[in-house]
Amino acid sequence: MCITVKKNELVHLHTLLAQIAEEYITSGVATPTDFDPYAELGISPMALRESRDRHEEAVRLLARILADCSKRATETVPVR
């Protein structure tokens, strides 16, 4: 099933994921270099003139990076 997301919804999701990325860096779950591939895209949530496709590319990459960082963080948490 393919879900079509409007550009404004995609930009909102992009904003939320970027906020999570900042929180991951602040809390030590991730480092700024973990997000280098995302930074190399050169598109931020504030780039409202960018195409929907570019925001989708950024969202997919950012979500993948966040998932990898989450997985890495849960693998290093000691079991009580």
N, C-alpha and C positions, 0 to 999 in steps of 0.2 A: 504494500500500500504506500502510495506517495502522497505526502501532505504538502500542500503549497502554503508557504508562509509569506505574508506581505512584508515588504521592505521595512516598514516601521516596526513591525514585530521582531524582525530579524535584528534590527539595530538595537532594540531594547534588550534582546537576549545577548547580543554582543557586549552591551554595557554591563549586564549582570555578570557575565563570565569574566570580563576585565576586572571587575571589582573583586571577584573571587580570587583571581590571579594575584592581585595586590595583597589580599589577605593571606594567601599562601606564602608569599615572600615575607611579609611582616611576621608571620608566626613560625617561619623556619621550615615549613613543609616543602618549599621550593626555593630555588635561587633565581636571581634575575637571568642568569645564563640559560636556565631551563626554558625560558620564553624567547630566546634568540630567534628561533624559526618564525615565531609569530611576529616579532619586531621587524624581521626582514621583509615581511609582506608590505609593511609601510601603510597599513590601514588601521585606524583606531575607530572606536565607536562614534567619535565626534566627526568622522569624515562622512558627513551626510550627503555629499555630492557623489560619493563613490557608488558604483552600481550594486544592485542587490546581489549579484553573483560574487562580487569581491567581498561583501560582508559575509556571505555564506561560506566562502573559502576561509575567511578569518575565524568564523565561529566554529567550523569543523576542526580546524587546526588547534585553536585554543581549547576546545573541549577535549581533544585527544591528549594534549599536553597536561591538562588538569587531571585527567583520568590516570595518566602515567604517574604523575606526582602523588596522587592519592594512593595508588597501588603501592608505590615505593614506600610511602609513609606508613601504611598499614603493615607492610612486611617487616618493618624495623621496630614496631611497637612491641615491647616485651609482654609476654603472657603472664598473667598473675596466677 
